[in-house]
Amino acid sequence: MQNFFQLSLTALQIGAVYILFSLGLTLIFGVLRIVNFAHGLFFTLAALLTALSVPWLAAQGLPVWIAYTLACLLAVVLTSAAGAIIYEIGFKRVERDLIGSFILSVGLILVGEGIMLRIFGGGVHPVPPLVQGNLEILGISIAGQRLVLCAVALFLTLVLMYGLGTTRFGKALRAMSIDHEAAMLQGIPYRRIGFLGFVLATAVGAVAGALVAPVAAVTPTLGDSYLIKGFIAVIIGGMGSVPGAIVGSLFIAFIESFIGFYLDPSVASLSIFVLVMVFLLVWPKGLLGHD
């Protein structure tokens, strides 16, 4: 029973970051029908900016947690600005074009990773620990740093869900994802909402990258594995479905945690790929997807 709770808690910690990452993917697809493989690029850029900024700010005499907070804000702002520029230059011209957006985003990955390797190098950029030690709760050991980052990720997810469900902008995004033509007939400005939706999705991905930086090996290829698992989570949950992205992310995290522990991490990865193939064959819309 103790193993069950320990593995469940580990899955929630992993799933919190997967949720933020996949929410960005599903927002972009839902509103613009863009297959954005470059989302992992924004995730990686934010993680790298955070990893490079924290040591520099800490060297100026700031406490590590303040340095990390400022670095996260800087990384999210700069990454969101980069996303806005890339949207205006490229993705704006391939809206609702699955093939065109796929080709563009794959090209951006190749170019972007090459540029980041050139600028940042291929080595690991460590972030100083924010919280030292572990917490013991009912015999379960929890890394304090991971617990804090998990709590922040879950809080931001709840804020995003609340915003999408209650604000005018959130309702406009949801309306565009369901039927963009009907939404435009109701006076919703497609271009402006599409642009803001893309920037919001980029910012969500950047937040995920900044949060994972202290507990991951930050390199220019960090986003590759998250991109694959994020897309699998979105496919399982349903393309364009925000609740589906959350369910799919948690599903992937629990598979990784339990199968990786009882069998092998490679078996867990194989199980995830088999699972997504089954979903594509039997349930292509996903658990909570819609037409």
N, C-alpha and C positions, 0 to 999 in steps of 0.2 A: 504493500500500500504506500509505503514511503517513497519507493521508486516511482510509483504512479504520479504522486503529487510533485515530486522533483522534476520529472519529465514534462508534466503539464505546465509547470511554471517556466521551464526552459522554453517550451513551445510558445508560450505567451510572449516571452521576451523576444524571441526570434520573429514571431508573427507581428509584433507591434511595428517593426520597421518594414516588413513585407507589406503591411496594410497601407502605410503611407506611400510606399513606392507604387503599389498597384493602383491606388486611388488616383495618382497622377496620370497613369496610363489610361484608366477607364474614363476619366474626365475628358481627355483629349479625343479619344475614340468616340465617346458618346456625343460630343458637341460637333466635332469637325469631321468625324469618320476618317481620321488619320491614323495610320499604323506607325507610331512614332518609336522606332528602335533607338533613336537618339536620346530617349529619355534617360537611359543609363549613363549617357555622356554628362548630362546635367547633374545627375546623382554623384558621379565621380568628381566632377569639377568642384562641387560644393564640399565634398569630403577633403579634397586636396587643399582647397583654400583654407578650410578650417584647420587642417593638420599643420599647415605652414604658418598660420596666423597665431595660433595659441602659444607656441614656444616664444615667438617674437614679443607678443604682448606680455607674457609672463616675465620675460627678461627685462621689461620696462618697470617691473615692480608690482604689477597687478596680481591679485590672488588668482589662482588657476581658474576658479569657477567664473570669475568676472571676465577673465581673458577668453574663456571658452564661449561665454554668452555673447561677447562682442564679436568674436570670430564667426560664430554662427550667423549673427545678423548680417555681417559683412558678406559672408559667403552666399547667403540666401539672396541678398539684394543684387550682388554682382551676377550670380547665376540667372536670376530672373531677368535681369537686363539683357544678358546674352541670349536667353530664350526669346525675348521680345524681338531682338534684332534678327535672329534666325527665322522667326515666324514671318516677319515682314519681308525678308529677302527670299525665303524659300517656301515655307509651308503654306503661306497665304495663297500661293499659286497652285497648290495641289489639294486644296480642301475637297473632301468627299471623293477623293481619288485614291483608292486603296493601293493600286500598283504604283502610281507616281509617288505617293508619300513613302511607300516601302523603299523604293529605289533611292529617293532623296535621303531618307534617314539612315540607310545602310552606308551610303557615301559619306554622310556626316560622321558616322562612327569611325570609319577608316581614317578620315582626315583628322577628326578631333583627337583620337587616341594617338595618332602620330605626332600631332602638335604637342600634346601633353607629355608624351614620352620625351620629346625634344626639350621642352621647357623644364619639366620637373624631374626627369630621369626615371629609370625603372625601379629604383630602390623603394623600400618601405619608409613612409613618413609617419613616425610615431607621434601620438598625442599624450602629454602627461596625464596620469590618472586623476580623475576629478574627485572620486570618493575612494578612500582606502578601506581594505578589509571586506569581510563577508558578514552577512546577517544570518542568525540562526532562528528560524521560526518553526516550531513544532518538529524539530529535528531536521528541517530542510535547510540546506546551506544556499544562501542567495548572495551573489556578488553585489555589493552596495552600488557600484557604478552602473551595472546593467539594470538594476532595479530602478534607479533614478531615471535613466534614459528611457526605459520601458514606460514608466509612469508619464513622462513628458510626451512620448509618442502617442500613448492612448488618450491623453488629455487633448492633444492637438487633433486627433482623429474625431473625438466627440465634438470639438468646436467646429470642425469642418462639416461634419454631418448636420449639426444644428444650423450652421449658416446656409447649407444647401437646402434645408427644409423650411426655413423661416424667412430668409431675406429675399428681397425682390431680385437681386442678382442670382441667388441660388435657384429660385424658382424659374428664372429665365433660362439658366443653364439646363435645368431638368426638362423644361419645355422644348428646348432646342434638341436635346438628346432623344426625345420621344418622336417629335415630328417637326423638323425645322421649317417646312413650308407653312404649316398651320401656325407655328409660332410667329413667323414673319407677317402673316396675315393679321395677327393680333397686335402688330406694332412693335414687336421685339426687334431691335437692331442687330441683325445677324453678324455683320462684320465686327462691330464693337464687342458684342458678347463673345464671339469666337476668339478675338484677340485677347480679351481679358481672361477667358477660360484657359487659353493656352498658357498665358503667363502664370495663372493660378496653379495649373498642373505642374508647370516647371518649378514654381516655388515649393510646392508640396514635395516633389522629388528632391529638391535641394535641401529641404529640412530633413528628409530621411537620410541623405548623405552626410549632413552635418552631425546628426545624432549618432550615426554608426561609426563616425571617425575615431572616437576614443576606444572602441572595442574591436576594431577591425584592422587588418593590415592594409593601410591606405596606399594604393599604387594607381597608376593611370588606367589599369584594367579592372579596378575594383567593381565597376558597375556591370560587368559582363554576366556574372553569375546571378546577380540580383535581377537583371533584365530578363533572363530566361525564366526564373521562378516567378517574376512579376507577371509576365505574359501567361504563364501556365495558370496562375491564380485567377487572372482575369477571364481566361477561357473557361475554367471550371465554374467560376461564379456567374459568368454571363457577360459578354462584351457590352460595355456601356452601362452596366448596372453597378451603382455605388455599393449597395448592400452585398451584391454578389462578389465584388472585389474583396470585401472584408471577410466574407465566408471562405472564399477561395484561398486567401492568404493564411488564415488560421488552419485550414485543411492541410495546406502544404507544410506549415510549420509543425503541426502535430505528426505528420508522416515522417518528416526529417528527424524529429526528436525521438519518437518511439521506435521506429524501424532502425534508425541509426544506432540506437542503444542496444536493442535486443538482437539485431542481426549485424548490419554493417553499414557505414555511411554510403558506400557505393551502391548497396542494395536499396537504400532509401532513395537515392537519386534515380536509379532505374525504375523503382516503383512509381515515382512521380511522373516520369515520361510515359510509362505504360498507362497510367491513370488518365493522362491528358489525351492519349490516343483513343482510349475507350470512350471518353466524353465526346470527342470529335465524331466518332462513329455512331454512338448511340444517342447522345444528347447534345447536339452541336450548338444549341442556344445557351447551354450552361444551366446551372441551377436556377438562377434568377434573371436570365436574359430575356430580352423582348425583341420583336422584329424591328 
